[in-house]
Amino acid sequence: MEAWRKMAEKPIGAALPNGKRFYRCECIDQKRPANEITGLEFLWPGPKPEGGQFFMVRAERSGVFLGRPLSAASFKPGPEGGPGVLGFLVLDKGQGTHELCSLRPGETAEISGPLGNSWAAAAAGIPEGVAAFISGGVGVAPLALYASEPGKRPFDFYAGFKSKPYGVEGVKSRSLIIAAEDGEGGLKGRIPDFFSPVGYSVVFSCGPEAMLKTVAAVCEEAGVPCFVSLERRMACGAGACLGCTVKTWDANNARQNSRCCADGPIFAANTVIFDEVFGE
Ligand code: FES
């Protein structure tokens, strides 16, 4: 609890349009599980995230104005009345994420959330049966958190990486299939090469655009419901600025703009107009 005392217990700044607040959170662990990937843990005083939800995160000493959206990768509840421990996997791909990857234990970040929908909420109403989780790279994070939640349908986990695997250490799935482009730690190749949706009741996927398009297409062909988590640049993270829109089909098959942060980040794959979201 000593570290908790060092942390500001009160929210900082004004409330976001969705009523969420930022908290100044102490980093308590930093690891480098793979090249360009940093695992961070923070003391977090807010609510527990559900698998698939994300947070806006910004290093406290930062040269960037806006937080970066990061999916929660893990959560451990704290002692009664104390903070939980919130984990992220961060891909170093720009100044904001580089600053986060450079954080050391004892340093702080400003964090708001949890935001967006969850895998469980997005797939409500899908009949029981075995699920397939398909991740690519750092897309393993929101699926690993969902995998840790009790009481859900059985699932197989397919995780693809460029090289050394990470983020799947605690996953207890019916089967765990790991592939890497260089073959390290698993099968050699890309994860869609080892996956068929046949026999699954539902598929959940998060990862690179090309992988999501492939997974969505094979699920469509097999008639298996598929849900994808999309990634967009975000400003407010709260549904107000419309800076994160994605093109989707509405219930009448008309094009619409959906907000990745507030209507997603998880969408039914058959509502996403992939070529307009990602380009042809
Ligand atoms: S980031 Fe502002 S509406 Fe989504």
Residues whose N, C-alpha, C, O or C-beta is under 5 A from the ligand:
A	BS01	FES	M234 A235 C236 G237 A238 G239 A240 C241 L242 G243 C244 R259 C261
